Amino acid sequence: MVGRGNDKDLVDFLNTRAMCGTHARFWTNPSSNAIESIYWEMPKAKDKVGRGLNCVFYDTTHGTNHCKMKLGLFIASNEDGRSIVLAITLMANETATTFHNFFTEFKKN
């Protein structure tokens, strides 16, 4: 499981991304201190929203990674009609709270 309080590489990576201007955040389980969900925006991708179809999709049908965390993508199309990834999420459980946290983060910027 990711983040048993000692997943320093992952936490350092997310903090480095945040310091470089990329919006990144993670949530932990209070009892185990394990990372349960991660939100990470692609640099400057949201600047392109509205240039193509003015619609954003959130899709979690991509399966899981080696940590059994479900991958989700916020995607839109650019002015050429190509799909662009706006933000990436990983979650241990698909709960209403997790989805609320992701959509709240997505709306921030």
N, C-alpha and C positions, 0 to 999 in steps of 0.2 A: 504494500500500500504506500502511496506517495505521502511524504511529509510527516513522518512520525516524529516531528519536532527536530529532526536532524537532516532533513533534505535540504541542506545548505545550498547545493548547486542550483536547484530549481528556484529557491527563494532569491538567491543572488541574481540569477538570470532575470527574473521578473522585476526585481528592484532596479537592475541595470537598465532594462527596457524603459521603465518608468522615468528614470533619470535622463534618458535620451529623448524624452518627449513623447514616448508611446504610452498610452493609457493601459495599465495592467493592474490587476487586483486578484487576490485569492482569498478564500474563506476556509477556515479550519473547523474541525470538530472540537468543541470545547472540552470534551472528556478525554480524547486521545491526542489532541493537537495535530491530527493528520489533516492534510489538505484535502478538502472535499470538492472544491470547485475553483476553477480558474477562468478569468476573463482577460483577453489580451487583444487590443486593437492593432490593426496593421497601420504603420506610419502613413499619415496623410491620406489614407484611403477614403475616409469620410468626406474629404474635400470634393470627391468625385460624385457623391450622391446627388441625384437630380439632373445630371448631365445626360443620362440615358433615360430609361423608364424610371419614373419617380416612385420606385417601390423597393422595399427591402424585405428579404425572406430570411427566416431563421429555420435551419434544417438540422435535425439531430439524427438523421438516418445513416450516418457514416460508420456506425459500429463503435468499437472500443479499442483502446490501446493496451499495452502490456500491463498497465496498472488497473485495467478494467474500468477506466473512466470513459464515459460516453463523449464523443467528439461532436461539437455543434459549430455551425458556421452562420454568421450574418453575411449575406451576399446581396449584391445589387448588380445592375449592368451599367457599363460606362457609355459614353457617347457613341461608341462603335458597336454597341450591342453585346460586348463581351462581359462575361461574369467577372466580378471583382470581389475578393474576400475583404470584408470590412473589419470583422472581428472573429476571433476563435474562442471557443469555450471548451472546457473539459469539466465533466461532473461525475461524481461517484453515484449520485441518485437523481433521477428526474422528479424533483418535487416542485410544488408550487412556489415555495420560497426560493429555490435555486433559480427558476425561470424569472421570478420577480427581480432577484438580484441582478441577473444578466441584463434584462430589459432596462432596469434603472440605470445601470452603468452605461448602456448603449445610448440612452437619451441624454446623458450628461454633457457630451461634447458635440 
